[in-house]
Every structure is written in structure tokens, then in C-alpha cells.
Amino acid sequence: MPLDTQPATAPGTVVARRAPDAVLERSWRPGRELDVAAVLAPLRRGAGDPAVRRVGADHWWATRTPVGTGLLHLSPCPRDGAVRARAWGDGAEHLLDGVPVLLGDGDVDEGFVPRSHHARLVDAHRRHRGWRVLRTRAVLEATAGAAVEQVVTGVEAHRGWRRLLQRFGDAAPGAPSAPGGPAEGMRVPPSAAAWRAVPSWEWLQAGVEQRRSRVVQTAARAADGLERTLLLPPERVEAALRSLPGVGVWTAAEVRQRAHGDPDAFSFADYHVAKDVTWALTGEVLDDDACAELLEPYRGHRYRVQRLLAMSGARRPRRGPRMTLPTHTPATSSGR
């Protein structure tokens, strides 16, 4: 299903505005073991991500919702098993309503049984019972972040993401973003209009060459269509995402993992993932095709396999010098 660019909100729609320092609070009890840090870990794009911060056991997330910007603060309470949530901004109520889904309440691992001869996976599943696949419902945000990370090292990608948010994102709403507060300096990722308006030289200053910046700006032009992929059946989401030029199997998987909460969105076409997963399961380093064959019995849960093994530290031994940071020049590509 190709994406369209029709606006999701009718012209003239009135959106109520909240006082910038007004806070809403809510408490949620998941009724099961929950590791908030593990669930939210994929949200953070490097230690300096201006949109995601962890302070002790508390987590802060600045994001853009269908009704405006918002800042969410989550504080686990192990004593009573609850998660206390506070939110600021026009998107506060949307964020609080979405806390259960964000923390994996919609993720069902029924039918996922690690095979006994995959000992590392059996152990990882046992040790990470509190992990579930998160679901942010923020598709443009996930697409922009994944596009910035295409075919570069994590150091490059995180540096570029940080600079772009600092330059073109909005200040996180709410009193905690005041000087000295735990969310000081946090930024909401740019709006679709702001992404479209980033000048070419600013992309280059952020270390993002034309091929990747074009993907972000193409996604920004199709922002409303992207968000409507949340309404599609899971089996149709990948094709819809990949209808965008520059979005390939890897980028679509990264988006589905975060925005859609898809437990089957394995990161094929990644430089490391298939090699690490095949080594963890078989002791051999194999390619994507062999990995796909190996994971076929886990279809429906292939990203679950990937994430559980990553959390357990199951990575193949690395030998030889580290890759150097490449020099990028403008190029064209069918997408990653």
C-alpha cells in the first residue's frame, strides 16, 4: 500500500492548548514483571540524545504527538509494582493514555518458545522476563531517526541526530525543562515542516549527506501517511513504509520495532545483527540468507530473538581493527 500525503486532521480543527507548566499524573500497574529500562532502551539514540534521558531509575521522553508536543516522565515503583507517569505539554493526555502500550502491554509473546538447542536464547528468555516490545506510535520520528542511522557508524549517527534536534527541535514543554531540572535542555524532534525546511548546509554540518537527508525530507512530506500505517494490519506495514524512496528492509524494520511494536521486525541488512544472531544460535557467523532460514521457526517473533540475544550480550568475537569512520559524499540509493 503506497503512502499518501493527505492531511490526517481536517482544516479548521481546533486543538485545545495547555499551560506550558501544567502537569498531568497517572499511575499504571502492569500486572506482570516489567523492566522499564530494558523496554525503553531502543528509544535512546546515543547517550547524548536530546529527546530521551535516563536519570537513575527515572525515564524522560520528549516527543511530538498528534495534538502537540509533550514530555513524559516515567518512574517505576518496585515496591507496589506500579509505574508513575507525569506529562506536560499539549500532548500530555495522549502520552499518558499511551503509557501501557509504550511499555509493551500490547506485546504478546504467546507461542514463542526458544528451542532447547538454542541455549543462549533459552537463557536470555529466562533472564529477561520483564522485557516487551515497546510501541511509541510516533512513525515520522522513528523514520527520521532510522534514516539518519543508515549505513554509518553509531558514533556518526548519534552525533548527527543530536545536532539536528538541538538546532531544529522544540524545547521540551513543562517545568522540568527549566534550568537545573532533570530534563534541562531536552528537545522534541522536529515537526514534519521543520524537517522539510532544514537547509542543505545544516545537514552537512550534522554529518548527514544528501542521500540520508533526502530520505528524512521525503518521509516528512509523507508524514500523515506514515502515521496512518499505525492503523494497518502488521503484515502490510513493511510494504507501506518501503513505498517511500530510500526506505529499505533495514529502515522499515527499525521503524516497526519502535513505532509499531512489531516483534517480528528483524534488522536484516544490518552489518552486525545477522552475524551476531547466527553466532549466538549456532556458533557460526553466517549471512542474512542463512539467518533468515535459521529464524524461520521463530517467524512472528524474529525481532524478539534479536533483542533478547542483544540484551544478553551474545555477540560474536570481534577480531581485527575497528572500522574507521567513512567520508560521505552525495549519492543516490534505492534505500536500506
N, C-alpha and C positions, 0 to 999 in steps of 0.2 A: 504494500500500500504506500504510494508516494505521499510525502508530506505536502501540506498546503500552507499558505501563508495568510489565511483569513483570520481576522482578529477573533479571539475567544470571548471577549467582552463586548457587548453591544455598545455603539457610540451613545454617549449621554448617560451611561451608567454612573450613579453616584456611589462613591465608596466612602464610608464613614472614616474620619480621621481620629486618631487617639492622641492624647497629650504625650509628648515625646518621653516624659519620665514616668508615665503611668505603667504600673506593673500588674500583670495577671498571674495568679498562682494556682497550681493544681497538684494533686498527688495521685500517683498511679501505682497499684500493686500488681505485678505481672502474674503472680500465682505460680511461678516456676523459678528455677535458678536463672539468674541473669547477670552476665558480666558486661556492664555498661561500657567499660573501656575497650573491650575486645570488639563489641558490636560497632562502636563508633570509630574505631581506628581507621577504616578506609576513607573516612571523610577528610582526614587531615592530609594536605599536600605539603609535606615537609614540616620541620619544627617551627619555621617562621611563618606558617600560613596565617594571614591576617584574618581569615574568616572562621578559623577553628582553633580553639585553645583549650588546654587542659591545665588545671591548677589543682594539684593534689588529686582527690577523687572527683572533683567537680569538672564539668564539661560545658564549654560555651560554643555556640554556633550562631554566626551571623549569616543570614540568608535572605533571599527575595521570595516572597510568596505571591499568589495571585491577587492579593489585596494590599500589597505593600511590603516594605522591608520589616524585618523582625530580628530580634536577638533572643535566643533560647539558652537558659541555664538549667542544667540537669545535675542534681545532687543525689547520688544513691544513699540510701539509709539501710545499711545491712541489718541493723537491729530489728526493724519491723518489716524488712523486705520491700519497702516502698521506694519509689523514685520521686523526689520532689522536683517539680518543674516551675520555673518562673519565666515570663516572656514579656518583652517590651516591643513597642512599635505597632504600626498598623496591621502587621501580620501576626500579632501576638496570639490571638484566639486560634487562628489557623495552625500555628505551631503547636499550641497546647493540645488541640484536638488530634494532632498527628503524632504525639509522643509514643503511643503504643506501637503504631506501625513503624515509626522511625527506629524503634528499639527491637524490631523483629517480631512483633506479636503476630503478624500475618504470615510469618515463615513457618511452614510445616515440614518437618523432616521425616514424616511418616513414609516408610518404605525404603529409607536409607539405612542400609546395613553393610558396614565395611566387611569385606571378605577376609576370612581368617588368615589367609596367606599374605595379606597386606598389613603386616604387623604395625608399621608406623602409623597407618591410618586408623587402625583399631585403637591404638594408644591415644592418638590425637583426639579421636571422638570421645573417648572416655574422659580425658583431661579437660576438654573444653565444652562441657555440657551447657554452660551459660552463654554460649555464643549462638547468635542467629544472624541471618542476612538482614541488614538494615534496608530501609526504603525511605528516601528523602522526599520523593515526589517533586524534585527540582531538576528537570530534564536539561534545560539550557545550561544551567550551572554545571552539571556533570559533563555535558558535551564539551563545553569550553575548556574545562579542566583537563579532560582526556585529550583534546586536540593539542593543547599546549605541551602535553607529555609525549606526543607521537615522536618516535624514532630519535629520541635524545636521552641522555642520562638523567637520573633523578635529580642530580645537583642542578643541571641546567634548567630542567622543567620547573623545579620548585622556586628557583631564583626568578625566572620569568613570571610565574604566577604571582609571586609576592609583589613584584614591581607593578604589574598591571593592576592588581587590586588596590595597592596604595595610591596609584595615580588616578584610576578611573572608577574605583568602587565608591560607595557611600559610607559615611561614618555609621557604625552600628548604633541603633537607637537605644535610648534608655540611660538611666543614671549610672549604671556600672561602667559605661564607656568614658565617664568623666576622668580627669587626671588622677592617678593614684588608684583607680578602681581595678578590679580583677580583669575587666575586659577593656582596659585602656588601649586605644589605638586599633581596635578591631574594625574591620571593614566588611561591608556587604559586597559580594561580587557585582560587577557592573550589570546594568539593565541591558536588554537587547539593543535599545537605541544607543546606549553608551558604547557597547562593543562595536557597533557599526561605525561609530564616529572616531574610533582610535586612529590617529594618523599613522602612516607607514613608518615614519621615523621612530615613533614611540614603540612600535612592535620590535624594531631592530634594536633599540636601546634596551629592551627587555630580553634580547637574545632570541626572539621568535621570528624566524624568517618567513618569507611570503607564503610558502606552501602551508605552514601551520596557521598563520594568521587568517588566510583565506578560508580555512575550514571554520574557524570561530565566527567569522563575519557571515559566512553562508548560513551557519546554524542560527545566528542572531536574526537573519532575515526570515527564517522559518520558525521563529520561536514559538508562536502559538500552535503550529502544527506539531512541533516537538512535544509540547506539554500535553497535547491530546493523545500521544502514544500511551499515556497512563491509563487510558480507557480501553486500549486494545487487549485482546487475549494475548497471553505471554508468547505464544508461538508466532505471532505476527509482528512483534515489536522489532526484532532484529532487521527484518526486511524494510520496515518503515524507516528506521534510523539510517540504514545503508543506502536508502534512496538519495540521501544528501551527498553531493560530490565531496570526496575527501574523507568520508566516514567508511572505514572498512571493518573487517571482522573484529579486530582488536578494540578499536574505539567504541564500536557498538556494544561489545561485552563490558567494557569499563563503565559505560553509561547504565546499562541494565543492572550491573552489580549494585550501583549506588541509588539511582533514581527509581528503579522499578523493583528492586528487591528480588532479582531472579536468581535462584540457587543453581541454575544450570548454565549461567553465563561465564563459561570458562575463557580465560585470556589466551586464546590461540593467536599465533603470530607475535607473541612476546619473545624477546631474546632469551629470557631465562626460564619462564614458567614451565613449559613442557619438559625441558631438560631436568628441572628440579623435581617435578612430579614423577616422571618416569624413573629417575634415580631412586626417589623415596619408595616407590612401589615395587621396583624390580632389581635395583642395584645397578642398572644400566642407564646411561644417558642417551635418550632417543629423541627423535624429531617430532614435529606436530602430528604427522600422519600416524606414527606408531602410538603416540599419546592418545589420539582420538580413539584408536582401536582398543587400547588398554582401558579407557574410561567408559566404553560403551555400556558395560553392565551398570554403570552409575548414572546413565542418562537421566536427566531431571534434577541431578544433584552434582553435576560436574564442577561447578564453582564451589560448592560445599567442600568437595575433596581438595580443591586447590587451596582454599582458605584455611582449612583445618591443618593441612600439612605445613603451610607457611607459618601459622601461629605456633606450631610445634618445633619450628626451627629446622625442618627437614629440607636441607639444601645440599646439592651436590658439592663435593670438594672443589674449590677453585684453585687452579694452578696457573702459573704464568703471570705476567704483569697485568695490571688493571688497564682497561681501555682508556685511552686519552680522550679528552673532550673534543669532539669534532668541530670543524669550522663549517658553518652552514651558508649556503648561497641559495638565492631564489630558485625554485624548481617546480615542476608540475608532478602530480602523482595521482593515481587512482584512489588512494586512501589506504589507511592502515586500520 
